[in-house]
Amino acid sequence: MAAPPLSAIILAAGEGKRMRSERPKPLHILCGRPMLRYVLDALSDCPVQRAVVVVGHGAERVTKMLHEDGPDLSIDHVEQHVQRGTGDAVSVGLTGLDDDAGDLDGGDVLVLPGDTPLLRPATIAALVDEHHETGAAATLLSARVDDPTGYGRVVRGRDGGVRRIVEHADADDDERAIDEINTSIYCFRRSVLAPALRRLTPDDNAQGEYYLTDVIGVLHDAGYPVASLVAADPRETAGVNDRAQLAAAESELRRRTAAGWLARGVTMVDPDRTYIDATVEL
């Protein structure tokens, strides 16, 4: 049986205050490329028919990059004029997906944050495969980390199934002891996503925002199956929120780039001190 049509929503509207920069966070450069470009490239192993980027802060500059340096993919953008949380951002993103992007009754939609430049295409492809194989209404990518402080925790039931995600600020002591975190990367059955988003309220969390994470609990409580895939390498899912994280991400990308060229026969006297941008051909 043919796989359902697949589309994607990339959340890139945040201001990124901790970057302390006038440059929109999605446009910060790593190894010669904007951060957002790496996230879009992570879709390359999936049959994504259409991608919508939700923009906000620095919208004109972000959309200019999409037109001038976007990948070979059908990309549109919509603007979230007021940042009211990730749930609201996805609702805005859905307005940019017309019927050509996938049958509302049978299509799936990936949701990814625009600040995860270390994602590998194979990981996103594995998430989509897990979603199809389990027949779930939602499949989330999780990760197990030594220090989960600040991240949303994946709460499972006695049967091991995902019940909900609780943000760190809203978690109790037992929930904060959980080492499995939400990566904010999902694959949803499109027909159930919009109705679940309409059930979100901003009153049940410390930030007073519409959390996309709450959709998982809404779907579980409504009887829909929720699946998960634990990332093989949690480093891939790391978000970039400040300059230190930006430097760490660029260091990892440089390591990957050097390793790739070494595997192709390029000699490097000191790979750790060799800097090759992602756009370079040798």
Secondary structure, 3 states (H helix, E strand, C coil): CCCCCEEEEEEECCCCHHHCCCCCHHHCEECCEEHHHHHHHCCCCCCEEEEEEEECCCHHHHHHHHHHHCCCCCEEEEECCCCCCHHHHHHHHHCCCCHHHCCCCCCEEEEEECCCCCCCHHHHHHHHHHHHHHCCCEEEEEEECCCCCCCCEEEECCCCCEEEEECHHHCCHHHHCCCEEEEEEEEEEHHHHHHHHHCCCHHHCCCCCCCCCHHHHHHHHCCCCEEEEECCCHHHHCCCCCHHHHHHHHHHHHHHHHHHHHHCCCCCCCHHHCCCCCCCCC
